[in-house]
Amino acid sequence: MAQMMNEISSVRPQDPTVAKTFKPRRFKYLNPPFIFFMLVLVAYGLIVQFSATASDPDYSFSRQLMGVGVGVVLFVLITRLDYHVLSGYTTVFLVINVVLLLSPHIPGIGVEVNGGQSWINVGIQLQPGEFAKVTVVLLAASVMARYGGRLNDLREFIKALLILAVPFICVMTQPDLGTGLVYLMIAGFALIIGGANWRFIVGTIGVLVVLVAAILLIDPVLDQLFGHDVLLKDYQKSRLTVFLDPTHDTSGDGYNLQQAKIAIGSGGLLGKGFMQATQSSLGFLPEAPTDFVFCVLAEEFGFIGALALLAFYIGLIVCSVNVARSSGDLFGTIIVICVVGMWLFQILENIGMTCGLMPITGIPLPFISYGSSFMIVNFMMLGLINSVWVHNGR
């Protein structure tokens, strides 16, 4: 393992023939279109959260504002940091990931929430798995950048794959499948942009499909043999059942999806208006500020409001992809595309699950869902992208 880490800890620079020629910029630290869509999304999220949290004493709007404030500070600091200096810290990122993701198991600070060991209490309650997303992105970028955009050696591919799998394995000890899937998507985008051979990638996907199928087949046998849940928890089985049959037990396991659809449909074209989301305010819609926040937005602002949100997302993603295309090195390109890939997966999964198109998971909606840790991490991701833009300008 030590030899493996020594090999991966150095980043091979990109071929100079593909480096871009940069023009002087009017604003050194500002990418105006990127900043615009960032601010619009954050403001839209705060408006929705003000409404979603107003009738639920378990959530605090001021805490969300605190997350935005801390996030802005970190965005500025990370923007000023030259991301190039991070390229040689693969081992450090790996260790940080392991420490963060296993910290909820430490007696005294680990907190169990909804049957999962995903939180810690250090004066304030935090979710280390959220902050680990930043180091997972940096880990994936530093691992793949060393190959210079071409990875055709099977042994090297397996080495890289094993390193990228560590965060997923660690987070599944909590267990947190939603966050684990996000880590897998980050790793997948890093492998693709990093130039891994397509045959290796397709083969890896095939192995994962076989493993999932095997788990689904043997899980009932193991449960019966040991007398308790071994691989899949009851709530995970219920979510799969509801996804396959949305009409299944609408007053029980299928209740969340049923209420989500009612909320979205009742918004109509223009919505009921700000603070008029009755499904959430009357308590029919569970977890309205977090997992099902899109339903609140759709009920209050209607189809037009939902389209506006998607337009803002598209704008931010297009601006980010332009930053990746203008990057003068592979490390920066992979960082940006990994963040974009993470956002795309979260957006598609969160909105898809509220419409019944995807299985229900605990994956939040970027910049909109409640959570100070989640908001801070999104600002840190924005800072990484802006750092790539700033420090590639000449």
C-alpha positions as CSV (number, residue, x, y, z in Angstrom):
1,M,0.0,0.0,0.0
2,A,2.8,2.4,0.8
3,Q,4.4,1.8,-2.6
4,M,1.1,2.3,-4.2
5,M,0.6,5.7,-2.5
6,N,4.1,6.8,-3.4
7,E,3.4,6.1,-7.0
8,I,0.1,8.0,-6.9
9,S,1.3,11.0,-4.8
10,S,3.0,12.7,-7.8
11,V,0.9,14.4,-10.5
12,R,2.2,14.2,-14.0
13,P,1.7,17.5,-15.9
14,Q,-0.6,17.6,-18.9
15,D,1.0,17.6,-22.3
16,P,2.0,21.2,-23.0
17,T,0.6,20.9,-26.6
18,V,-2.9,20.9,-25.2
19,A,-2.4,23.8,-22.8
20,K,-4.6,26.8,-23.5
21,T,-3.5,30.4,-24.3
22,F,-5.0,32.8,-21.9
23,K,-6.1,36.4,-22.4
24,P,-5.8,39.1,-19.8
25,R,-9.0,39.4,-17.7
26,R,-10.8,42.5,-16.6
27,F,-11.6,41.1,-13.2
28,K,-8.9,38.9,-11.6
29,Y,-11.1,37.2,-9.0
30,L,-14.5,37.4,-10.6
31,N,-16.1,35.2,-13.2
32,P,-19.3,37.3,-13.6
33,P,-21.6,34.7,-15.2
34,F,-20.5,32.1,-12.6
35,I,-20.9,34.4,-9.7
36,F,-24.3,35.5,-11.0
37,F,-25.8,32.0,-11.1
38,M,-24.2,31.1,-7.8
39,L,-25.8,34.1,-6.1
40,V,-29.2,33.5,-7.8
41,L,-29.3,29.8,-6.7
42,V,-28.3,30.7,-3.1
43,A,-30.9,33.4,-2.9
44,Y,-33.6,31.1,-4.4
45,G,-32.7,28.5,-1.8
46,L,-33.0,30.9,1.1
47,I,-36.4,32.0,-0.1
48,V,-37.6,28.4,-0.3
49,Q,-36.1,27.6,3.1
50,F,-37.7,30.6,4.8
51,S,-41.0,29.1,3.9
52,A,-40.2,25.5,4.4
53,T,-38.8,26.0,7.9
54,A,-41.4,28.5,9.1
55,S,-43.9,25.9,10.3
56,D,-41.4,23.3,11.5
57,P,-39.7,23.9,14.9
58,D,-37.1,21.2,14.2
59,Y,-35.4,23.4,11.6
60,S,-33.8,26.8,12.1
61,F,-33.6,29.3,9.2
62,S,-30.9,31.3,11.1
63,R,-28.8,28.1,11.1
64,Q,-29.1,28.0,7.3
65,L,-28.1,31.7,7.1
66,M,-25.1,30.8,9.3
67,G,-24.1,28.1,6.8
68,V,-24.3,30.6,4.0
69,G,-22.1,33.1,5.9
70,V,-19.4,30.6,6.7
71,G,-19.6,29.2,3.2
72,V,-19.0,32.7,1.6
73,V,-15.9,33.1,3.8
74,L,-14.6,29.7,2.7
75,F,-15.4,30.4,-0.9
76,V,-13.2,33.5,-0.8
77,L,-10.4,31.8,0.9
78,I,-10.4,28.8,-1.4
79,T,-10.6,31.0,-4.4
80,R,-7.4,32.8,-3.4
81,L,-5.7,29.4,-2.8
82,D,-3.8,28.2,-5.9
83,Y,-5.3,24.8,-6.4
84,H,-2.1,23.6,-8.1
85,V,-0.4,23.2,-4.6
86,L,-3.0,20.5,-3.7
87,S,-2.0,18.2,-6.5
88,G,0.7,16.3,-4.6
89,Y,-1.3,15.5,-1.4
90,T,-3.0,12.3,-2.5
91,T,-2.0,10.4,0.7
92,V,-3.1,13.3,2.9
93,F,-6.6,13.4,1.2
94,L,-7.0,9.7,1.6
95,V,-6.1,9.8,5.3
96,I,-8.5,12.8,5.9
97,N,-11.3,10.9,4.2
98,V,-10.8,7.9,6.4
99,V,-10.6,10.0,9.6
100,L,-13.7,12.0,8.6
101,L,-15.8,9.1,7.6
102,L,-14.9,6.9,10.6
103,S,-15.2,9.7,13.1
104,P,-18.9,9.1,13.8
105,H,-17.9,5.7,15.3
106,I,-15.7,7.4,18.0
107,P,-17.4,7.1,21.4
108,G,-18.4,10.4,22.9
109,I,-18.7,12.4,19.7
110,G,-20.6,10.0,17.4
111,V,-24.3,10.7,17.2
112,E,-26.9,8.2,15.9
113,V,-29.7,9.8,13.8
114,N,-32.5,7.8,12.2
115,G,-30.6,4.5,12.7
116,G,-27.4,5.8,11.0
117,Q,-24.1,6.7,12.6
118,S,-23.4,9.6,10.3
119,W,-23.1,12.6,12.6
120,I,-20.7,13.9,15.2
121,N,-21.2,16.4,18.0
122,V,-18.3,18.7,18.8
123,G,-20.3,21.6,20.4
124,I,-22.3,21.7,17.2
125,Q,-23.7,18.8,15.2
126,L,-21.9,18.1,11.9
127,Q,-22.0,15.5,9.2
128,P,-18.4,14.5,8.3
129,G,-19.6,12.7,5.2
130,E,-20.6,16.1,3.7
131,F,-17.2,17.7,4.3
132,A,-15.5,14.5,2.9
133,K,-17.0,15.3,-0.5
134,V,-14.4,18.0,-0.9
135,T,-11.5,15.7,-0.1
136,V,-13.1,12.9,-2.2
137,V,-13.0,15.3,-5.2
138,L,-9.4,16.3,-4.6
139,L,-8.4,12.7,-4.0
140,A,-10.0,11.6,-7.3
141,A,-8.4,14.5,-9.2
142,S,-4.9,13.9,-7.8
143,V,-5.1,10.1,-8.4
144,M,-6.2,10.4,-12.0
145,A,-4.1,13.5,-13.0
146,R,-0.9,11.6,-12.7
147,Y,-1.8,9.5,-15.7
148,G,-1.7,12.5,-18.1
149,G,-5.1,11.8,-19.6
150,R,-4.3,8.2,-20.6
151,L,-4.8,5.1,-18.4
152,N,-4.5,1.9,-20.5
153,D,-2.6,-0.3,-18.0
154,L,-5.0,-2.7,-16.2
155,R,-2.8,-2.9,-13.1
156,E,-2.6,0.9,-12.7
157,F,-6.4,1.1,-13.3
158,I,-7.0,-1.4,-10.4
159,K,-4.6,0.6,-8.2
160,A,-6.5,3.8,-8.9
161,L,-9.9,2.0,-8.5
162,L,-8.9,0.6,-5.1
163,I,-7.8,4.1,-3.8
164,L,-11.1,5.7,-5.1
165,A,-13.1,2.9,-3.4
166,V,-11.8,3.7,0.1
167,P,-14.2,6.6,0.8
168,F,-17.2,4.5,-0.4
169,I,-16.3,1.6,1.9
170,C,-15.8,3.9,4.9
171,V,-19.1,5.7,4.5
172,M,-21.0,2.4,4.1
173,T,-19.9,1.5,7.7
174,Q,-22.2,4.3,8.9
175,P,-24.2,3.2,6.7
176,D,-25.0,6.1,4.3
177,L,-25.9,4.8,0.9
178,G,-26.9,8.2,-0.5
179,T,-23.6,9.8,0.3
180,G,-21.8,6.6,-0.9
181,L,-23.5,6.9,-4.3
182,V,-22.3,10.5,-4.6
183,Y,-18.7,9.3,-3.9
184,L,-19.1,6.6,-6.6
185,M,-20.3,9.3,-9.1
186,I,-17.3,11.5,-8.3
187,A,-15.0,8.5,-8.9
188,G,-16.7,7.6,-12.1
189,F,-16.4,11.1,-13.6
190,A,-12.7,11.2,-12.5
191,L,-12.0,7.9,-14.3
192,I,-13.7,9.1,-17.5
193,I,-12.1,12.6,-17.6
194,G,-8.8,11.1,-16.4
195,G,-8.6,9.0,-19.5
196,A,-9.2,5.5,-18.2
197,N,-9.7,2.9,-20.9
198,W,-13.4,2.5,-21.7
199,R,-13.1,-1.3,-21.6
200,F,-12.0,-1.1,-18.0
201,I,-14.8,1.3,-17.1
202,V,-17.5,-0.8,-18.8
203,G,-16.0,-3.9,-17.1
204,T,-16.2,-2.2,-13.7
205,I,-19.8,-1.2,-14.3
206,G,-20.6,-4.8,-15.2
207,V,-19.0,-6.0,-12.0
208,L,-21.0,-3.5,-9.9
209,V,-24.3,-4.6,-11.6
210,V,-23.5,-8.2,-10.8
211,L,-22.7,-7.4,-7.2
212,V,-26.0,-5.5,-6.8
213,A,-28.0,-8.3,-8.3
214,A,-26.2,-10.8,-6.1
215,I,-27.0,-8.7,-3.0
216,L,-30.7,-8.5,-3.9
217,L,-30.8,-12.3,-4.5
218,I,-29.0,-13.5,-1.4
219,D,-30.3,-10.8,1.1
220,P,-33.6,-12.6,1.9
221,V,-31.7,-15.9,2.4
222,L,-29.2,-14.2,4.8
223,D,-32.0,-12.4,6.7
224,Q,-33.8,-15.7,7.2
225,L,-30.6,-17.5,8.2
226,F,-29.4,-15.0,10.8
227,G,-32.9,-13.7,11.9
228,H,-32.2,-10.0,11.3
229,D,-31.3,-7.6,8.5
230,V,-27.8,-8.4,7.1
231,L,-27.2,-6.5,3.9
232,L,-30.3,-4.3,3.3
233,K,-32.3,-2.6,6.0
234,D,-36.1,-2.7,6.1
235,Y,-36.4,1.0,5.0
236,Q,-34.2,0.3,2.0
237,K,-36.3,-2.6,0.9
238,S,-39.4,-0.5,1.3
239,R,-38.0,2.3,-0.9
240,L,-37.2,-0.2,-3.6
241,T,-40.7,-1.6,-3.4
242,V,-42.3,1.8,-3.6
243,F,-40.1,2.7,-6.6
244,L,-41.2,-0.4,-8.4
245,D,-44.8,0.0,-7.4
246,P,-45.7,3.6,-6.5
247,T,-49.3,2.6,-5.5
248,H,-48.0,0.2,-2.8
249,D,-49.3,1.1,0.6
250,T,-49.9,4.8,0.1
251,S,-50.7,5.2,3.8
252,G,-47.5,3.5,4.9
253,D,-44.3,2.9,2.9
254,G,-45.6,4.8,-0.1
255,Y,-46.9,7.8,1.9
256,N,-43.9,10.1,1.3
257,L,-44.0,9.7,-2.5
258,Q,-47.8,10.1,-2.6
259,Q,-47.6,13.4,-0.7
260,A,-44.7,14.6,-2.8
261,K,-46.7,14.1,-6.0
262,I,-49.7,15.9,-4.5
263,A,-47.6,18.9,-3.5
264,I,-46.0,19.2,-6.9
265,G,-49.3,18.7,-8.8
266,S,-51.1,21.2,-6.6
267,G,-48.7,24.0,-7.6
268,G,-50.0,24.1,-11.1
269,L,-48.4,26.5,-13.6
270,L,-47.7,29.5,-11.4
271,G,-47.9,28.0,-7.9
272,K,-49.9,28.9,-4.8
273,G,-47.7,31.8,-3.8
274,F,-44.9,32.4,-1.3
275,M,-45.6,30.8,2.2
276,Q,-48.7,29.1,0.8
277,A,-47.4,25.5,0.6
278,T,-50.2,23.8,2.5
279,Q,-48.7,20.3,2.1
280,S,-45.7,21.2,4.2
281,S,-47.2,23.8,6.5
282,L,-50.0,21.4,7.5
283,G,-47.5,18.6,8.1
284,F,-48.6,16.3,5.3
285,L,-45.2,16.4,3.5
286,P,-42.4,14.8,5.6
287,E,-38.9,16.2,5.6
288,A,-40.0,19.2,3.6
289,P,-36.9,21.4,4.2
290,T,-34.5,18.6,3.3
291,D,-35.2,15.6,1.1
292,F,-38.5,16.9,-0.3
293,V,-37.7,20.7,-0.6
294,F,-38.3,20.6,-4.3
295,C,-42.0,19.8,-3.6
296,V,-42.2,23.0,-1.5
297,L,-40.7,25.0,-4.3
298,A,-43.0,23.5,-6.9
299,E,-46.1,24.0,-4.8
300,E,-45.4,27.6,-4.1
301,F,-43.9,28.7,-7.4
302,G,-45.4,26.1,-9.7
303,F,-44.1,24.7,-13.0
304,I,-42.6,28.1,-13.9
305,G,-40.7,28.2,-10.6
306,A,-39.4,24.7,-11.2
307,L,-38.3,25.5,-14.7
308,A,-36.5,28.6,-13.3
309,L,-34.6,26.5,-10.9
310,L,-33.5,24.1,-13.7
311,A,-32.4,27.1,-15.8
312,F,-30.3,28.4,-12.9
313,Y,-28.7,25.0,-12.5
314,I,-28.0,24.8,-16.2
315,G,-26.4,28.2,-16.2
316,L,-24.1,27.3,-13.3
317,I,-23.1,24.0,-14.9
318,V,-22.4,25.6,-18.3
319,C,-20.2,28.2,-16.6
320,S,-18.4,25.5,-14.7
321,V,-17.8,23.4,-17.8
322,N,-16.4,26.4,-19.5
323,V,-13.9,26.8,-16.6
324,A,-12.9,23.1,-17.0
325,R,-12.4,23.6,-20.8
326,S,-10.2,26.6,-20.2
327,S,-8.1,24.9,-17.5
328,G,-4.4,24.6,-18.4
329,D,-3.9,21.3,-16.6
330,L,-5.7,18.0,-16.2
331,F,-5.8,18.3,-12.4
332,G,-8.0,21.4,-12.6
333,T,-10.2,19.9,-15.3
334,I,-10.9,16.8,-13.2
335,I,-11.7,18.9,-10.1
336,V,-14.3,20.9,-11.9
337,I,-15.9,18.0,-13.8
338,C,-16.1,15.9,-10.6
339,V,-18.0,18.8,-8.9
340,V,-20.3,19.2,-11.9
341,G,-20.9,15.4,-12.0
342,M,-21.7,15.4,-8.3
343,W,-24.2,18.3,-8.7
344,L,-25.8,16.6,-11.7
345,F,-26.3,13.4,-9.9
346,Q,-27.8,15.1,-6.8
347,I,-30.1,17.2,-8.9
348,L,-31.4,14.3,-11.0
349,E,-31.8,12.0,-8.1
350,N,-33.5,14.5,-5.7
351,I,-36.0,15.8,-8.3
352,G,-36.4,12.4,-9.8
353,M,-37.3,10.8,-6.5
354,T,-40.0,13.4,-5.7
355,C,-41.6,12.6,-9.1
356,G,-41.4,8.9,-8.7
357,L,-38.7,8.5,-11.4
358,M,-35.9,7.5,-9.0
359,P,-35.8,5.5,-5.8
360,I,-36.2,7.6,-2.6
361,T,-32.8,8.4,-1.0
362,G,-31.5,11.0,1.4
363,I,-29.6,12.9,-1.3
364,P,-30.3,16.7,-0.9
365,L,-30.8,19.3,-3.6
366,P,-27.8,21.5,-4.1
367,F,-28.2,25.1,-2.7
368,I,-31.9,24.5,-2.0
369,S,-32.1,21.7,0.7
370,Y,-31.7,22.6,4.4
371,G,-28.4,21.9,6.1
372,S,-25.6,24.2,7.2
373,S,-22.9,21.5,6.5
374,F,-24.4,20.9,3.1
375,M,-24.4,24.6,2.2
376,I,-20.9,25.1,3.4
377,V,-19.6,22.2,1.4
378,N,-21.4,23.5,-1.8
379,F,-19.6,26.9,-1.3
380,M,-16.3,25.1,-0.9
381,M,-17.0,23.3,-4.2
382,L,-17.7,26.7,-5.8
383,G,-14.5,27.9,-4.4
384,L,-12.5,25.1,-6.0
385,I,-14.1,25.8,-9.4
386,N,-13.4,29.5,-9.0
387,S,-9.8,28.8,-7.9
388,V,-9.3,26.8,-11.2
389,W,-10.6,29.8,-13.1
390,V,-8.6,32.4,-11.2
391,H,-5.3,30.6,-11.2
392,N,-5.4,29.7,-14.9
393,G,-5.8,33.3,-15.9
394,R,-2.8,35.1,-17.3
